[in-house]
Amino acid sequence: MSTNNKTQAAVFGASSITNIDFIKIINSSFLTVACDGGYYHFLKAKCEPDILVGDFDTLNENEIKNPGIIYKLSPIKDDTDVFWAIKFLMGEGYKEIHLYGCLGQKLDHTLANIELLSFMKEKGVTAYLHSPDNSYVLFVIKNEEVSFNPRAVGRISVFSLNEKTTGVYETNLKYLLNNATLTNSVPLGVSNEFIGKQSSIKVTSGSLLIMTDYNNLNV
């Protein structure tokens, strides 16, 4: 683990964040990494990230003030700035990583960041991809079960990340699944609903992408 006492990390991309007020709050407890144009979120919030990384194709270097550490990357590289940041954090031992400003606007980067959720799951890292308004979050489960807050409300959607995901159970939701098979070509798991009971989703073999309100999680 890094020499600081923060156990969670937050990576900020250049996509939209509706309300930046939370940045100052998590800046005290999360290791924060701004990726290129993601630095503008910190300028608006009037605070500095622990780390600034990027090839600076979306950030004017003249606008950089006083981030903790700067890593300037070559524009000729295989990894996106966000992917570089994730691998850096994993190398530092972080096991929980939140992604902000990484969903929306650029569809190609959105899809890339969803793939990064799978990458981190494979490496044993808990990762959450937050929506621009922080109203919902995406995360991945693989060969495991996840339970939700008994007071969970609203909708939850589940998508197979594999050609075939088997042994899927959705318990105490409006629409139930019992040992079902989901595929990545039929969106059977879209827009289920919480019903005020202790609910859970389990997958026996494969990976599922789950989308719901972050407050619905037992974290």
C-alpha positions as CSV (number, residue, x, y, z in Angstrom):
1,M,0.0,0.0,0.0
2,S,1.1,3.6,-0.6
3,T,2.7,5.4,2.3
4,N,-0.4,7.5,2.9
5,N,-3.2,6.2,5.0
6,K,-5.9,6.3,2.3
7,T,-7.3,2.9,1.4
8,Q,-9.7,4.0,-1.4
9,A,-8.8,5.8,-4.6
10,A,-10.9,8.0,-7.0
11,V,-10.0,8.5,-10.7
12,F,-11.5,11.5,-12.5
13,G,-11.9,11.6,-16.3
14,A,-12.8,14.6,-18.5
15,S,-16.5,13.6,-19.0
16,S,-19.3,15.5,-17.3
17,I,-19.8,15.7,-13.6
18,T,-23.0,17.5,-12.8
19,N,-22.2,18.6,-9.2
20,I,-18.6,18.8,-8.2
21,D,-19.3,19.7,-4.5
22,F,-18.5,16.1,-3.4
23,I,-14.9,16.3,-4.7
24,K,-13.7,18.4,-1.7
25,I,-15.3,15.8,0.6
26,I,-13.7,12.7,-0.8
27,N,-10.4,14.5,-1.4
28,S,-9.7,14.2,2.3
29,S,-10.3,10.4,2.5
30,F,-9.6,9.1,-1.0
31,L,-6.4,9.3,-3.0
32,T,-7.5,11.4,-5.9
33,V,-6.2,11.1,-9.5
34,A,-7.1,13.6,-12.2
35,C,-6.7,12.3,-15.7
36,D,-5.9,15.1,-18.2
37,G,-9.0,17.2,-18.6
38,G,-10.4,15.6,-15.5
39,Y,-8.3,18.2,-13.7
40,Y,-10.9,20.9,-14.6
41,H,-13.3,19.3,-12.1
42,F,-10.8,20.1,-9.4
43,L,-10.2,23.6,-10.6
44,K,-14.0,24.2,-10.4
45,A,-14.1,22.6,-7.0
46,K,-11.2,24.8,-5.9
47,C,-9.0,22.0,-4.7
48,E,-6.1,19.9,-6.0
49,P,-5.8,16.2,-6.7
50,D,-3.1,14.1,-5.2
51,I,-2.0,13.1,-8.7
52,L,-2.4,14.6,-12.1
53,V,-1.7,12.3,-15.1
54,G,-2.1,12.6,-18.8
55,D,-0.7,13.5,-22.2
56,F,-2.4,16.8,-21.9
57,D,-4.4,16.7,-25.1
58,T,-7.5,18.0,-23.3
59,L,-5.8,20.1,-20.6
60,N,-4.0,23.4,-21.1
61,E,-0.8,22.9,-19.2
62,N,-0.8,26.7,-18.4
63,E,-3.8,26.1,-16.3
64,I,-2.1,23.6,-14.0
65,K,-1.8,25.0,-10.4
66,N,-0.5,22.8,-7.6
67,P,-1.4,19.1,-7.8
68,G,0.5,16.7,-5.5
69,I,2.4,14.8,-8.2
70,I,2.3,15.2,-12.0
71,Y,3.0,12.3,-14.4
72,K,3.2,13.5,-18.0
73,L,2.6,10.7,-20.5
74,S,3.6,10.3,-24.1
75,P,0.6,10.8,-26.5
76,I,1.8,7.7,-28.3
77,K,0.7,5.0,-26.0
78,D,-1.5,1.9,-25.8
79,D,-3.3,2.8,-22.6
80,T,-5.8,5.6,-22.0
81,D,-5.0,8.0,-19.3
82,V,-7.6,6.4,-17.1
83,F,-6.2,2.9,-17.7
84,W,-2.7,4.2,-16.9
85,A,-4.0,5.6,-13.6
86,I,-5.8,2.4,-12.7
87,K,-2.7,0.3,-13.3
88,F,-0.6,2.8,-11.2
89,L,-3.1,2.6,-8.3
90,M,-3.2,-1.2,-8.5
91,G,0.6,-1.2,-8.4
92,E,0.4,0.9,-5.2
93,G,-1.9,-1.7,-3.7
94,Y,-5.3,0.0,-3.9
95,K,-8.2,-2.5,-3.8
96,E,-11.1,-0.1,-4.2
97,I,-11.2,2.3,-7.0
98,H,-14.0,4.7,-8.0
99,L,-14.3,6.3,-11.4
100,Y,-15.9,9.7,-11.9
101,G,-16.2,11.7,-15.1
102,C,-15.7,8.5,-17.0
103,L,-19.2,7.8,-18.2
104,G,-21.1,9.6,-20.9
105,Q,-20.0,12.2,-23.5
106,K,-17.5,10.0,-25.5
107,L,-19.2,6.7,-26.2
108,D,-15.9,5.0,-27.1
109,H,-14.3,6.0,-23.7
110,T,-17.5,5.0,-21.9
111,L,-17.2,1.5,-23.4
112,A,-13.5,1.4,-22.6
113,N,-14.2,2.3,-19.0
114,I,-16.8,-0.4,-18.7
115,E,-14.2,-2.9,-20.0
116,L,-11.9,-1.6,-17.3
117,L,-14.4,-2.7,-14.6
118,S,-13.9,-6.2,-15.9
119,F,-10.2,-5.8,-15.9
120,M,-10.2,-4.7,-12.3
121,K,-12.5,-7.5,-11.2
122,E,-10.2,-10.0,-12.8
123,K,-7.3,-8.5,-10.7
124,G,-9.3,-8.6,-7.5
125,V,-10.1,-4.9,-7.3
126,T,-13.5,-3.6,-6.3
127,A,-14.4,-0.9,-8.8
128,Y,-17.3,1.5,-9.3
129,L,-18.1,3.6,-12.4
130,H,-20.3,6.5,-11.3
131,S,-22.8,8.3,-13.5
132,P,-22.3,12.1,-14.2
133,D,-24.9,13.0,-11.6
134,N,-23.9,10.3,-9.1
135,S,-27.4,8.9,-9.3
136,Y,-26.3,5.4,-10.3
137,V,-23.2,3.3,-10.4
138,L,-21.9,0.4,-12.6
139,F,-19.9,-2.5,-11.2
140,V,-19.1,-6.1,-12.1
141,I,-19.5,-9.4,-10.2
142,K,-18.0,-12.7,-11.2
143,N,-18.8,-16.1,-9.9
144,E,-20.2,-14.6,-6.7
145,E,-23.3,-13.2,-4.9
146,V,-24.0,-9.6,-4.0
147,S,-26.7,-8.5,-1.6
148,F,-28.4,-5.1,-1.4
149,N,-29.6,-2.7,1.3
150,P,-33.0,-3.9,2.5
151,R,-34.2,-0.3,2.0
152,A,-33.0,-0.2,-1.6
153,V,-35.4,1.5,-4.0
154,G,-35.7,2.2,-7.7
155,R,-34.4,0.1,-10.5
156,I,-31.5,-2.3,-11.1
157,S,-30.3,-3.7,-14.4
158,V,-28.1,-6.7,-15.0
159,F,-26.2,-7.5,-18.2
160,S,-24.1,-10.5,-19.2
161,L,-20.5,-9.6,-20.1
162,N,-19.9,-13.1,-21.5
163,E,-21.4,-14.8,-24.5
164,K,-23.2,-17.0,-22.0
165,T,-23.4,-16.4,-18.2
166,T,-25.0,-19.3,-16.3
167,G,-26.5,-20.0,-12.9
168,V,-28.0,-16.5,-12.5
169,Y,-30.3,-15.9,-9.5
170,E,-32.2,-12.7,-8.8
171,T,-33.9,-13.0,-5.4
172,N,-36.6,-10.7,-3.8
173,L,-36.8,-8.4,-6.8
174,K,-39.9,-7.6,-8.8
175,Y,-38.8,-10.1,-11.5
176,L,-37.1,-13.2,-10.3
177,L,-34.5,-15.4,-12.0
178,N,-33.8,-18.9,-10.8
179,N,-30.7,-20.6,-12.3
180,A,-31.1,-18.6,-15.5
181,T,-28.8,-18.2,-18.4
182,L,-28.0,-14.6,-19.6
183,T,-26.3,-13.8,-22.9
184,N,-24.6,-10.6,-24.2
185,S,-27.1,-10.5,-27.1
186,V,-30.5,-10.4,-25.2
187,P,-31.0,-7.8,-22.5
188,L,-33.2,-9.9,-20.3
189,G,-31.9,-8.3,-17.1
190,V,-32.7,-4.7,-17.9
191,S,-34.9,-2.5,-15.5
192,N,-35.8,-4.8,-12.7
193,E,-37.1,-3.2,-9.5
194,F,-36.5,-3.4,-5.7
195,I,-39.6,-4.3,-3.7
196,G,-38.5,-3.4,-0.1
197,K,-37.1,-6.8,0.8
198,Q,-33.5,-8.1,1.3
199,S,-32.5,-8.8,-2.2
200,S,-29.5,-10.4,-3.9
201,I,-28.0,-11.3,-7.3
202,K,-25.9,-14.4,-7.7
203,V,-23.9,-15.8,-10.7
204,T,-22.4,-19.2,-10.7
205,S,-20.4,-19.0,-13.9
206,G,-19.5,-15.8,-15.7
207,S,-19.5,-12.0,-15.2
208,L,-22.4,-9.6,-14.8
209,L,-22.5,-5.9,-15.2
210,I,-24.8,-4.4,-12.6
211,M,-26.3,-0.9,-12.7
212,T,-28.2,0.7,-9.8
213,D,-28.2,3.6,-7.3
214,Y,-25.0,3.5,-5.2
215,N,-27.0,3.9,-2.0
216,N,-28.7,0.5,-2.8
217,L,-25.4,-1.3,-2.2
218,N,-24.3,-2.8,1.1
219,V,-21.0,-0.9,1.3
